[in-house]
Amino acid sequence: MRFIIPNVMSEQVAKTFVPEYLDWNDSRLKDVLDVVANNCDADTTGPAYARVEDRPAGHPWHRDVGTKNHMDWCRYSGRLLLDPPSAFQGGEFYFKDEPTTPIFGYLSVVLYDNDVDNEHFVASHSGSRRVLLMFFS
């Protein structure tokens, strides 16, 4: 399963986020969580969390189960780019089965399950590239 749902958040709301862990009751997440709920049976009541990240080093190829499978509970993942691609250089997000098709997803939710087909990679970047990351059981 893999969806890209466009224009889920406004620029004004996106600008209010800073890198940190978020509470699921944060009112800024309401529209995002509604979109997730309408597209899968993700659960925020079990092990689950959301955070905003700006990681210039990127991420090597992986699935969202943690470096030592400490997140084997993670059934679905979602990401939403909070900065426009013009604010950074690099930072492309790729799924392994489409390694030449970068996804940016500015203000859009990229929602996917954590099966083998959804292994992904994030290129290193410079500039501001804040991403809302969500991990659901």
Secondary structure as GFF3:
##gff-version 3
##sequence-region A 1 137
A	DSSP	beta_strand	2	5	.	.	.	ID=ss1
A	DSSP	alpha_helix	11	14	.	.	.	ID=ss2
A	DSSP	beta_strand	20	22	.	.	.	ID=ss3
A	DSSP	three_ten_helix	27	29	.	.	.	ID=ss4
A	DSSP	alpha_helix	30	39	.	.	.	ID=ss5
A	DSSP	beta_strand	49	53	.	.	.	ID=ss6
A	DSSP	beta_strand	59	62	.	.	.	ID=ss7
A	DSSP	beta_strand	76	81	.	.	.	ID=ss8
A	DSSP	three_ten_helix	85	87	.	.	.	ID=ss9
A	DSSP	beta_strand	88	90	.	.	.	ID=ss10
A	DSSP	beta_strand	93	95	.	.	.	ID=ss11
A	DSSP	beta_strand	109	113	.	.	.	ID=ss12
A	DSSP	three_ten_helix	116	118	.	.	.	ID=ss13
A	DSSP	beta_strand	120	122	.	.	.	ID=ss14
A	DSSP	beta_strand	125	127	.	.	.	ID=ss15
A	DSSP	beta_strand	131	136	.	.	.	ID=ss16
###
